[in-house]
Amino acid sequence: MESTTQTAPEAVKRELDKLAADFFHAVSFEPGGKPPYETIHTLFIDAGLLIKNTAQVPEISTVAQFIAPRQALVASGELTRFKEWELSETTQVFGNIAHRYSAYGKAGTQNGKAFEARGVISTQFVKTPQGWKMSAMAWDDERPGLAIPDGLLSR
């Protein structure tokens, strides 16, 4: 009989919670600080994608393509503060794959003007020999006519 090692569901959930928290930490920074963008590489598989889908045409990026313009905004002094955080989430795991649907908030200062928004992120995870990693993340932001569903916020 073959022996298989299964990780307890609670341990998998903790690992996925940590990946999500590490992502939000990696994009956030206070005035005078610098975000640890490079750590995002450790959270994703090599072929990972980040998809900003807030307009008519999605912006599809590799991890490096996602980081570069954000680093440029910080280096130029245009983006002086940014924080992103999870408001709520629902996570489902099946074997070696998982999906997390999160409501999130973000706030920052760009070109001297404060901004704030909320939206929804859909994150896919895969179990690898190195542990769980993000494989894709797609998000959209609230706007007139599009609000975070109440059911997602109440979790």
N, C-alpha and C positions, 0 to 999 in steps of 0.2 A: 504494500500500500504506500502510495506516494505521500510525503509529508509536505504540506504547504503552510507557509507562515502568513497569517492574516493579521493586520494591525487592527487593534480595537477601534471601533468607529469614533470614540471620543478622542483618541490620539490623532487620528487622521484629521478630525475637525480642528483640533488645536494647531496642527501643522498648517492647515489651510488658513485659519485665522491669522497665524503669524505671517504667512506670505502676504496676505492682504494688508495687514498692519505695516509690514516692512515696505510695501509699495507706497502707501500713503506717507510714511516717514521719508522715503527717498525723494519725493517730489516737494516736500514742505520745508520751509525755512523762514526764519524771522529776519527783520531788518539787520543788516550788517553780517548776516550769515550766508552760507552757500549750501544749496541742497546737495545731498550725496547721490546725485543722479547715477553715477557709475555702478552703484549697488543694484540698480535695476537689472543689469546683465545677469546677476546671480539668481534672480527670481524667475527668469524666463528660460525656456528651452532655447537653443541657438536660433531656431527658425521662428521664434515667437513674434507675434504681431500685436500692434496697438492700433485701434481703429477709432478715430474721432468721427462720429457720424452726426454732427450737429447742423449740417447744411445739406444741400441737395446732393452733393457728391461726397462720399466718404473719403477721409484722409487716412490712407493705410500706410503704416510705418513699421519698419523693423525697430528693434530696441535702439540701435544707434541712430536711426533717422528720427525717432521720437525724442531722444535726448538732445541732439545737436541744436535745434532751434531754441529750445528752452535754456540750454547753457549759454547760448549767444545773448538771449534777453537778459539773463542775470549778469553776464560779463560786461554788457554795455551799460548796465545801470538802469535799464528800462523797467525790469521786473525787480522790485526791491523787497517784496514779501509775498509769500504764497503758502497757503495751508489747504490741504485737502483731507477730509475725514469721512469715515463711514457712519451713516446715520442708522442704518439697519441692514440686515442681510438675511438671505435664505440660501442654504448650501445643501446640495444633494451630491451624494457619492455613490458610484456604482463601480465596484472592482477597482480598476486602475484609472478611472476618469472621474472628474467632478466638475460641478458648475456652481457658481456663486452669483446671485443676483442681488446687487447692492444699491441702496439709495445712498447718495453721498452729497456732501456740501463742500464748497470751496470758496476761498476768499483770498484777496491779495491786493497789492498795489502795483499798478503798471503805469508808467509815464506820469507818476504823481497822483493818479486817480485810483481811489479804492473801488474794488468790485467784489461782488458776491453772487453766487449762483448755486443751484442744486441740480442733480440729475440722477441718472441710473447707469450703472456699470454692469455689464455681463462679462464674467471672467470664467474661462475654461482652464482646467488644470489636468495634468497628466502625471502619473506616477512614473518616475524614471529610476534607473539604478542608483542615482544620487539623491533620491527622495522626490517629493512632490515639487512640481514646477508649474508656472503659468505657461500656457501655450498661446492663448489669445485673450485680449481684453478689448471690448467695444463699449462705447458710451455715447450718450446723448444727454443734452441739458434741457431743463424746463424752459418753456417760452410760452407766449400767449397761445392758448389752445392745447398745450401739452404740459400736464402736471404729473408729478410722481403719484402713482396709485396709492390710495389710502391704505390698502391692504399691505403694501410693502413697507410703508412708514410705521405701521403699528406692530411690526415684529420686534 
